Amino acid sequence: MTLFIEFIKSVAYGILEGITEWLPVSSTGHLILLEEFLRLNVSPDPVFCAEFSELFDVVIQLGAVAAVAVICRDRLFSPLLRPSERGTAVKLWGLILLASLPAAFAGTVLDAIIEKITGRDIDGWLYTPAVVAAALIIWGIFFIIAEKRRVMKKPQCDSVFSVSPCDALKIGAFQTFSLIPGTSRSGSTILGGLFAGLDRGTAAEFSFFMAIPVMVGASLVKIAGFAVYICDSSVSVPAAAWLTLVAGTVTAFIVSLCVIRFLTDFVKKHTFLGFAVYRIVLGTAVLIFSVLKD
């Protein structure tokens, strides 16, 4: 029964990850909130559970990013095999990697510096309901501003192949804000794309592409850290942990397939104002909850 319950929990996490990873509403923020009510309990060892929970939250993102690789393979991977299109594909990958540099720097070098000076890393300082609430609200307001700005100034870029290196760096700079839980990686990159002059569809598509190096890199770092913990502590990984990890990852992949297609079609006809309102309402609710809880 316990194993079945943990399986159900992991599926719930996978569904939430698959939905919120691609919508500009913050997957990390939602996962933090879910953990307040539905914690994974795959071992009687609380230290192992804490380490595994951090690993789980990151690795299920691999399932989500695998959906991007499947849906967008004709844009990202297939052209690399065709000589006539290889140059364009290499240029696109170059822009994706360029846009990933600011967040990679902030998430590794800057994080290490902060931890050395203060004794706590970025996660230790920012992973609280109050920060999530504030980020949800503030980023919701920014989306409203971006949409109002779009009315006054028409987008200048309507294709990911027309994104300039300067635009890529601007979007990458916005992605660094996603280190703050509640801002949303997709929300930050889409917002950066809108302010850089991309139309909604292009901003969303480029955001999808940028997820690949970021999520793969973050997952590999987290997996390596967990492996070191297992080796140093000589703790065995219980079957429940493997089951929840696989179930959550597969669920995130399946749900992401649907959500990516939905958002791709949605932004062609609608604005992001609905997501902005949702963020502000949810952020207010989280703020009230955190105050009452304390």
N, C-alpha and C positions, 0 to 999 in steps of 0.2 A: 504493500500500500504506500509506504514512504517513497519508494522508487517511482511509483506511478505519479504521486503528487509532485515530486521534483520534475518529472517529465512534463507534466501539465504547466508548471511554472515556467520551464524553459521555453515551451511553445508560446506562452503569453509574452515572454521577453522577445522572442523572435518576431512575433507579429508586430509588437510595438516598434522594434528596431526597423523592420522592413517598411513600416508606414512612415515613421518620423525621420528616418535617415535622409530621405529625398525631399520631403516637404520642408519648407523653411520654418520649422517650428521647434527644432532642437531635439535630436534623438537622445543625446547624453542627458539633457535636462529631464526628459520624460523617464529615462531609465533610473535616474536618481530618485525621482518621485515614486516610481513603481517599487523601488527597493525599500521605501519607507513602509510599504504595506505588504510586500510579497518578497521576502528575502529567500535566496537560494540557501538550502541547508543540506549540502551533499556530504557532510562529514561532521562528526561530533567535535572535531578540533576547530575552534573558532579562528585560529591563525590561518589554517589551511582554507577555511571558508572565505576569509577576507582576501587572501591571495588569489584564490580561484575566481572570486566574484570580479576582481579587477581584470583577470584574464578573459573571463566570459564576456564581459561588456565590450571588449575590444575585438575578440575573435569572431563573434557573431557578425561583426561588420564585414568580415571577409565574405560571408554568405551574401550580404547585401551588395558588395562591390562585384562579386561574381556575376550578379544579374546585369550589371552595366556591361561587363565584358561580353556577355551573351547577346544582349540586345543591340549593342553598338559595335559588334565585331566587324561589320561591313565598313564602318567609318574608321575604326582604329587599327585593326589587325590585317584584314584581307588586303588592303592596298599595299602593305609592306611586301607582299608576295608578287605584286605586279609591277614590273620595272617602270611602266609609263606613269604610275601613280605613286611610286615610292617616295619621290621627292616631296610631294605634298603631305604625305602621311608622316614623314620624318619631321617636317616643319611643324606639323600639329603636335607631335609628341614633344618636340623641343619647347613649344609654348607651354604645354602642360607641365613639363618638368621645371621650366623657368618660374611658372606661377606657384609651384610647390616649394620653392626655396625659402621664402620668408617664414612660412609656418614651420618648415623643417628646422630652420635656425632657432626660432623662438622656442620650439618644443624640445630641443636638445641642449644647445649651448646656453640659452638664456635660462632655461629651467634648472640646469646644473649650477649656474651662477647664483640664482635665487636660493636654491637649497643649501649651497655652501655658506652663504651669508646669513640666512635666517634659520637654517635647520629644517625647513619645510619646503617642499617643491610647490609648483604652481597648483597642482591638484589639492595639496594640503591646505592651501590658503583659500581656494575658490569653491571647492565642492561643498556648498551649503545651500539649503533651500532659499535663503535670503538673496544670495547671489544669483541663483537661477531665476527667481522672481524678477529681480531688477533687470537682468539681461533680456528676459522675455518681453518685458514692457518696453524697454528702451529700443530694442531692435524692431519691435512692432511699430513704434513711432517712426523709426528710420525708413521702414518700408512705405509708410504713408507719405513721407517726404519724397521718397524716390518716385512714387507713382505720380504725385503732384508735379514733380519736376519733369517727368516724362511728357505730361500734357503740354508743358510750355516749350520743351525742347525734344524734338523727334530723335529716335535712336539713329546712330551713325553706322552701326555694324549689324548685319543681319545673317552672318554666317560665321561658324567657328574658324573657318579657313581665312577669314578676314581680320581676325583678332591680331593686333600688333603686339610686339614684345613689351612696349610700354603699358598697354592695356593689361597684358598678362601679369605684369608685376603689380599693377594697381589691384587687380583681383586677388593676387597672392597676398598682398598686404592686408586686405580685408579678411582673408582666411585666417590670419594670425589671431583675430578676435575670437575664433571658434575655440581657442584654448580656454575661454571663459564659458563654463557650462551654462546653457540657456540661450546662448547667442545662435547656435546652430552652424555647423560647417557649411551645409548647403545654403542656409540663410545668409551667411556671411559672404560666400562666393557669389551667390545670385545678386545680392545687394551690391557687391563690388562691381559686378558686371553691368548692372543698371546704371550706376554712377559713372562707369567708364564709357557709356554710350552704346552698350549692346541692347538689342531688343530682348523681350522676355524669353522667347524660345531659345535664342543663342546663349543668353546668360544661364538658363537652366541646363542646356546641353553641355556647355563648357564646365559647369559645376559638376555634372555627372562624371565627366572625363577626369577632372582634378581629383576626384575621390579615389581613383585607382592607386596612384603612388602614395598618397597620404595614408590610406587605410592599410595597404599592404605593409608599408614601412612601420606604422604604429603596431600592427599585429605581430610582426616579426620581432620587434623590440620587446613587446610584452611577453611573447612566447619564450624568448631567450631568458628574460628575467624570471619567469615562472620555472623554467628548466633549472636555472641556477639555484632557486629556492628549494626545489625538489631534491637536487643533488646534495646541497648543503645540509638539509634537514633529514634526509633519508626517509622522507614520508612517502608512502605508497598512495597512488591516486585511486580512489575508490571507483567502482563501476558506475555509481550514480553520477559522478563528475563527468566521466566520458559520455554517458548517455545524454546528459543535459547539454553538454557542449555541442554534440552532433545535432541533437534535436533543435536547439536554438539557432544554429548556423543554417541548417537546411530550411527551417521555417522562414528565417530572414531572407533567404534567397528566393523562395517561392513568392512571398508577399512583395518583395522588391520588384520582381518581374511585372507585377500588376501595377504597382504604384508609379514606377518610372514611366510606363506607357500612359497612365492616367495624367500625370503632370505634364508630359510632353504635349498631349492633346489639350489639356486644360489651359495652358498659358497662351495658346494660339487664339483663344477667344475671351479670356478673362484676365483681370488684373490680380495682383497679390494682396489687394486690400482685405479680402476675406481672411487670409492668413494673418495679416497684421492685427485685425480685430481679435482673432482667436488668441494670439500671443498676449495681447494686453489683458484680455479677460482671464486667461489662465494664469498669467503672472500675478494679477491682483488676487486671485483665489489662493495661489501658493503663498503669497505674502501674508494674507489673513490667516492661513493655516499655520504658518511658521510662528506667527505672533501668539496665536491661541495655544499652540503646542508648548511654547516656552512659558 
